[in-house]
């Protein structure tokens, strides 16, 4: 069950700068419009330039190529601990205190993007040579399905797969979730682990697609989650309303990303879970406009 962090007292300056933070991020995205449009004007690709459905993925890919690596750098340790099963109630724990096994077997990565997290599937991250999942250990990965429908990032994704020497293990699935499952490439009950890192915010029909992903998991399979979500009740009504206001602009500038989705409830309702260990990371303050959930669900 997801819980909110115990919020610390903050100064007025911390609060103001924290609340205004999302607008700086939106402005950074807007500054990538000229560099995205310029090559299209140069080649007279006016159909792409004036088509929102074609221009927005290009714009977002340009923006994310700059900010994505910073997000990877700032959260790399956190994600490594998550995928090793060493997270409990939103807090990384030492290996002896781990409650969950790490990833292994057949893995389904949702929203692979440009491959920021591909390296974490490398054998160099594996801590156990056996195939039996044990708490705090990652077993060998036999196959990774990387679901990514945006063709504009596939070249970068392939480059990162090659850099991690995963060409024989990592398979790009260039489809949305529903089409990927309908194609038969990913069969129900065939996946040991699902990994979703900052991607459920932008999938279409989240309730439907999260439920479809649940069906892919084997009994005992695990879903490793690091996602931003709707503000928690403990953050108060002002933050809920403020987040909704920011979200009027956020999806336009961030490739369809929504920051106010109730992803926690969608995951909980996806199907019966034997264990739900999700929480907000304790280092997030009450005024965090883009709060996260962090943890593992077990089927």
Secondary structure by P-SEA (a helix, b strand, c coil): cccccccccccaaaaaaaaaaaaaaaaaaaaaccccaaaaaaaccccccccaaaaaaaaaaaaaaaaaaaaaaacaaaaaaaaacccccccccccccccccccccbbbbcccccccccccccccccccccccccccccccccbbbbbbccccaaaaaaaaaaaaccccccccccccaaaaaaacccccccccccccccccccccaaaaaaaaaaaaccccbbbbbbbbccccccccaaaaaaaaaaaccccccccccccccaaaaaaaacccccccccccccccccccccccccccccc
